Amino acid sequence: MPSLLIRNVRPMGASPVDVLVQDGRIAAVGAALPAPADAAVEDGRGALLLPGLVEGHTHLDKTMWGMDWYRNEVGVNLIDKIENERAFRHTSGHDAAAQSLVLAKAFLALGTTRLRTHVDVDTQAGLRHLEGTVRTREALRDVQQIQIVAFPQSGLLVRPGTFDLLHDAMAQGADVLGGLDPCAIDGDPVRSLDMLFAIAGKYGCPVDIHLHEPGAMGAFSLGLILERTEALGLHGKVAISHGFCLGDVTERERDALLARMAKLGMVLITSAPPSRTVPPLMACRQAGVTVLGGNDGIRDTWSPYGNPDMLERAMLIGMRYNLRRDDEIEVALDTVTHAGARGCGFEAYGLDVGCRADLVLVDAQTPAQAVVSRPVRQLVVAGGRIVARQGLLQADVAAL
């Protein structure tokens, strides 16, 4: 891979420097760097330099991004959405391989170089959606790091056979084991979590559990998850997606749960939805809990909303939490950059020498302005390779 020298950029709004990329890594950062003989040279024109953006929670396999409009007439309950989606995907022949690739590329064009996606595993579809998304991960492996979560969207206990399918999913290429509402969906939280963590114990894999359950119910489930995390020595390997209960319970109970989460290195992933009570972002961070951001579903049978632009997601997080000061808006950006990478376990992340060269150039004076204005991505570099200009993928990447 030839070297790449990007001149005159401002890392996170700092003074202008040059960035030298060699062998897919940041090799040097400084003023007036000499250009190696084999280097391609890009003029950054004083652009703001961000590290590659991170999507901490999405569902590539179920998107209808780029397809005809889906008329949403689904019921209001969580189980209504689950059953409607499963039926639609079964009868329509929805192609997880094709659709996950379309959405992953859309993320990449807008600067997302690392993402975690939950993929449905159930007794009706089996591992079909997983296999399709694995093909996307392999097709883009040189330009985008994708973590796949084997996710029992229809529940674990309520659909017998799902336990064995989750075993198979982990054996066949999933990176993370997913879970879902052990009280509200499975109805037997102790047995549900015992079975789930038995798989985690066997494979030593990270765990990411959707916890929509509110109030006391969610706090009870979270307590059980904390107990099993500690008992199995899964420090730093468990994530809670949504965690709405942390916004419902009393401050005293919340703080006790957050202290236990911080002690076990348990992270929280939020889309900061406007329709639910959300965990308090600043209180979580002050307690030492890493909070990262994600879109959740994008343009699917659950919801027509969503956009593969992580600067937009950072803006929505900022708005949901009433973050107005520049330093507060930078916290929102952190949820889709450094905290996102740390929470998902993506290594060699950032703008320091030795980090993987995932770089995004935008026309903005400060990180806060980049979040608020969401400018066109002038240049996206992934693994040391230019993959997009002016928001459009390079032809060789678009053809993958």
C-alpha positions in Angstrom: 0.0 0.0 0.0 1.5 3.4 -1.0 2.0 6.1 1.6 -0.4 8.9 2.0 0.5 12.4 3.2 -2.4 14.7 4.1 -1.2 18.3 4.6 -2.8 21.1 6.5 -5.5 19.5 8.7 -6.6 20.4 12.2 -7.0 17.3 14.5 -10.1 17.9 16.5 -9.8 21.6 15.9 -6.1 22.0 17.0 -3.4 23.8 15.1 -2.7 22.7 11.5 -0.4 19.8 11.0 0.4 17.2 8.3 -0.5 13.5 8.8 1.6 10.7 7.2 0.0 7.3 6.7 2.1 4.3 6.0 1.0 0.6 5.9 -2.5 1.5 7.0 -1.4 3.3 10.2 -0.7 6.9 11.2 3.1 7.0 11.0 3.7 10.7 11.8 1.9 13.9 12.8 3.6 17.3 12.6 4.3 20.5 10.7 5.8 20.4 7.2 6.4 16.6 7.2 8.7 15.5 4.3 6.8 13.5 1.7 8.2 9.9 1.0 9.0 9.2 -2.6 6.0 6.8 -2.9 3.5 9.1 -1.1 0.2 10.4 -2.6 -0.2 13.9 -1.3 -3.6 15.4 -0.4 -4.2 19.1 0.5 -6.5 19.2 3.5 -7.1 22.9 3.0 -7.3 23.5 6.8 -10.1 21.0 7.3 -11.1 19.7 10.7 -9.7 16.2 11.1 -11.8 13.6 13.0 -11.1 9.9 13.6 -13.3 7.5 11.7 -16.8 7.5 13.2 -18.1 4.6 15.2 -21.7 3.1 15.0 -22.2 1.3 18.3 -25.7 -0.2 17.7 -27.4 -0.8 14.4 -29.2 -3.6 12.5 -27.7 -3.9 9.0 -29.5 -7.1 8.2 -33.0 -5.8 8.5 -32.8 -2.4 6.7 -34.7 -1.4 3.7 -32.3 1.4 2.8 -32.6 2.1 -0.9 -35.7 0.0 -1.4 -39.2 1.0 -2.1 -41.1 2.7 0.7 -42.5 0.4 3.3 -46.0 1.4 4.6 -45.8 1.0 8.4 -49.1 -0.1 10.0 -47.6 -2.2 12.8 -49.1 -2.3 16.3 -47.7 -0.2 19.2 -46.3 -3.0 21.4 -42.8 -4.4 21.2 -44.1 -7.9 20.5 -46.2 -6.5 17.6 -43.1 -5.1 16.0 -41.1 -8.3 16.5 -43.8 -10.5 15.0 -44.6 -8.1 12.1 -40.9 -8.0 11.1 -40.4 -11.7 11.3 -43.5 -12.3 9.1 -42.5 -9.6 6.6 -38.9 -10.9 6.2 -40.2 -14.5 5.8 -42.9 -13.7 3.2 -41.0 -11.0 1.2 -37.7 -12.9 0.9 -35.8 -9.8 2.3 -32.2 -10.3 1.4 -29.9 -9.6 4.4 -26.7 -9.9 2.4 -27.7 -7.3 -0.2 -29.3 -4.9 2.2 -26.6 -5.1 4.8 -24.0 -4.3 2.1 -26.0 -1.3 0.9 -26.3 0.2 4.3 -22.7 -0.6 5.4 -21.4 1.3 2.3 -23.7 4.2 3.1 -22.2 4.4 6.5 -18.7 4.2 5.1 -19.3 7.1 2.6 -20.2 9.2 5.6 -17.1 8.3 7.6 -18.2 5.4 9.7 -15.2 3.0 9.6 -16.2 0.7 12.5 -19.6 -0.5 13.5 -21.5 -3.1 15.6 -24.5 -4.7 14.1 -27.1 -6.9 15.7 -28.3 -9.7 13.4 -31.5 -11.6 13.9 -31.2 -15.3 14.8 -34.5 -17.2 15.2 -36.1 -20.5 14.6 -37.9 -19.3 11.4 -34.9 -17.7 9.6 -32.2 -19.9 11.3 -28.8 -18.4 10.5 -29.8 -17.0 7.1 -29.5 -13.3 8.1 -26.2 -14.0 9.9 -24.7 -15.7 6.9 -25.7 -12.7 4.7 -24.2 -10.2 7.0 -21.0 -12.2 7.4 -20.7 -11.9 3.6 -20.9 -8.1 4.0 -18.3 -8.1 6.7 -15.9 -10.1 4.6 -16.5 -8.0 1.5 -15.6 -4.8 3.4 -13.0 -6.1 5.8 -10.2 -4.0 4.3 -12.1 -0.7 4.6 -14.6 -1.2 7.5 -14.5 -3.2 10.7 -17.8 -4.8 11.4 -18.7 -6.6 14.6 -21.7 -9.0 14.3 -23.9 -9.7 17.3 -26.0 -12.9 17.2 -29.3 -11.4 18.4 -32.4 -13.4 19.5 -34.8 -10.8 18.3 -37.9 -13.0 19.0 -36.7 -14.1 22.4 -34.6 -17.0 23.7 -37.0 -19.2 25.8 -40.2 -18.4 24.0 -39.0 -19.9 20.7 -37.4 -23.3 21.6 -34.4 -24.1 19.5 -33.0 -20.5 19.7 -30.5 -21.6 22.3 -28.9 -24.1 19.9 -29.0 -21.5 17.1 -27.1 -19.0 19.2 -24.4 -21.7 19.8 -24.2 -22.3 16.1 -24.0 -18.5 15.4 -21.1 -18.1 17.7 -19.3 -21.1 16.1 -20.0 -19.8 12.6 -18.6 -16.3 12.9 -20.6 -14.0 15.2 -18.3 -11.8 17.3 -20.7 -10.9 20.1 -23.6 -12.7 21.8 -26.8 -10.8 22.0 -29.7 -10.9 24.4 -33.2 -9.4 24.8 -35.5 -8.4 27.7 -35.3 -11.6 29.9 -38.4 -10.6 31.9 -40.7 -8.9 29.4 -40.1 -11.2 26.5 -38.9 -14.5 28.0 -40.9 -14.3 31.2 -38.3 -16.2 33.2 -35.3 -13.9 33.6 -33.2 -16.3 35.8 -33.4 -19.2 33.3 -33.1 -16.9 30.3 -29.9 -15.3 31.5 -28.5 -18.5 32.8 -28.8 -20.0 29.3 -27.4 -16.9 27.6 -24.4 -16.6 29.9 -23.7 -20.3 29.6 -23.0 -19.6 25.9 -20.9 -16.6 26.8 -19.0 -18.8 29.2 -18.3 -21.4 26.6 -17.1 -19.1 23.9 -15.6 -16.4 26.1 -17.3 -13.8 23.9 -18.6 -10.3 24.6 -22.3 -9.9 25.4 -24.6 -7.1 24.3 -28.1 -7.3 25.7 -31.1 -5.2 24.5 -32.8 -4.0 27.8 -36.0 -2.1 27.0 -37.6 -3.1 30.3 -38.7 0.0 32.3 -38.4 0.8 36.0 -38.2 -1.9 38.6 -38.5 -4.7 36.0 -35.5 -3.4 34.1 -33.5 -2.8 37.3 -34.2 -6.3 38.4 -32.9 -7.8 35.1 -29.9 -5.5 35.1 -29.1 -6.7 38.6 -29.2 -10.3 37.4 -26.9 -9.4 34.4 -24.5 -7.8 36.8 -24.4 -10.9 39.0 -23.6 -13.2 36.1 -21.0 -10.8 34.6 -19.1 -10.8 37.9 -19.5 -14.6 38.5 -18.1 -15.5 35.1 -15.3 -12.9 35.1 -16.6 -11.1 32.1 -15.2 -7.7 33.2 -15.2 -5.3 30.2 -17.1 -7.7 28.0 -20.8 -6.9 28.7 -22.8 -4.1 27.1 -26.4 -2.9 27.9 -28.2 -1.5 24.9 -30.9 1.1 25.7 -31.0 0.5 29.5 -34.2 2.6 29.7 -34.7 1.6 33.4 -31.7 3.7 34.4 -33.8 6.7 33.6 -36.8 5.5 35.4 -35.6 4.4 38.9 -34.7 6.6 41.8 -31.4 8.5 41.8 -30.2 6.3 44.7 -31.0 3.1 42.9 -29.6 4.3 39.6 -26.3 5.4 41.2 -25.9 2.0 42.9 -26.5 0.2 39.6 -24.0 2.6 37.8 -21.4 2.0 40.4 -21.7 -1.8 39.9 -21.6 -1.3 36.1 -18.5 0.8 36.3 -16.7 -1.7 38.6 -17.4 -4.5 36.0 -16.5 -2.3 33.0 -20.1 -2.7 31.7 -20.9 -0.2 29.0 -24.1 1.5 28.0 -25.2 2.0 24.4 -27.9 4.5 23.6 -29.7 5.9 20.6 -31.2 8.6 22.8 -34.8 8.1 21.5 -37.2 11.0 22.1 -40.1 8.6 22.9 -38.6 6.9 26.0 -37.0 7.8 29.3 -33.3 7.5 28.7 -30.3 6.9 31.0 -28.8 10.1 32.2 -25.7 10.6 30.0 -23.7 12.8 32.3 -24.4 10.8 35.5 -23.3 7.6 33.7 -20.1 9.2 32.6 -19.4 10.7 36.0 -19.9 7.2 37.5 -17.3 5.9 35.2 -19.6 4.1 32.8 -18.7 4.4 29.1 -21.6 5.6 27.0 -21.6 5.1 23.3 -24.1 6.0 20.6 -25.9 4.2 17.9 -28.8 4.6 15.5 -30.6 1.3 16.3 -32.7 0.4 13.2 -32.5 2.4 10.1 -35.4 2.5 7.6 -37.0 -0.9 8.5 -40.3 -2.4 9.5 -39.9 -1.0 13.0 -39.5 2.6 12.0 -39.1 4.8 8.9 -36.5 6.9 10.6 -32.7 6.8 10.8 -29.7 7.8 8.8 -26.2 6.3 8.4 -24.6 9.6 9.4 -23.0 9.3 12.9 -22.6 13.1 13.1 -26.3 13.3 12.8 -26.7 10.7 15.6 -24.3 12.7 17.7 -26.5 15.8 17.1 -29.6 13.9 18.1 -27.9 12.7 21.3 -26.9 16.2 22.0 -30.5 17.5 21.5 -32.0 14.7 23.6 -29.7 15.5 26.5 -29.9 19.3 26.1 -26.2 19.6 25.4 -25.6 23.2 24.3 -22.1 24.2 25.4 -19.3 23.4 23.0 -17.7 21.1 25.6 -21.1 19.3 26.1 -21.5 18.8 22.3 -18.1 17.3 22.2 -19.4 14.7 24.7 -22.0 13.8 22.2 -19.3 13.5 19.6 -17.3 11.3 21.9 -20.2 8.8 22.0 -19.6 8.1 18.3 -15.8 8.3 18.3 -13.5 7.4 21.2 -16.2 6.1 23.6 -17.8 4.2 20.7 -14.5 2.5 19.9 -13.6 1.8 23.5 -17.1 0.5 24.3 -17.1 -1.9 21.4 -13.5 -3.0 21.9 -12.2 -1.6 18.6 -8.4 -1.4 19.0 -5.8 1.1 17.6 -8.4 3.9 17.4 -7.7 7.6 17.3 -5.4 10.2 15.8 -2.2 9.3 17.5 0.9 7.8 15.8 0.4 4.0 15.6 -3.4 4.1 15.3 -5.2 2.6 12.3 -5.5 5.3 9.7 -9.3 5.9 9.8 -9.7 9.6 9.1 -12.5 12.0 8.3 -12.0 15.5 6.9 -14.9 18.1 7.2 -15.2 21.8 6.6 -15.8 23.0 10.2 -14.1 25.2 12.6 -14.6 23.1 15.7 -15.9 19.6 16.6 -19.1 21.1 18.0 -19.7 22.8 14.7 -19.1 19.5 12.9 -21.9 17.9 15.0 -24.3 20.7 14.6 -23.8 21.4 10.8 -23.0 17.8 9.7 -20.9 19.0 6.7 -20.2 16.9 3.7 -17.3 14.6 4.3 -14.5 16.0 2.2 -12.4 12.9 2.5 -12.7 9.5 4.2 -9.7 7.3 4.8 -10.1 3.8 6.1 -7.2 1.6 6.9 -4.9 4.1 5.1 -7.0 3.9 1.9 -9.0 6.8 0.5 -12.5 5.4 0.3 -14.7 8.4 -0.3 -14.6 12.0 -1.5 -17.3 14.6 -1.0 -19.6 12.1 0.5 -19.3 9.6 -2.4 -17.5 6.3 -2.4 -14.6 5.8 -4.6 -15.4 3.6 -7.6 -13.3 0.6 -6.4 -15.0 0.6 -3.0 -18.5 1.1 -4.4 -17.9 -2.0 -6.6 -17.1 -4.2 -3.6 
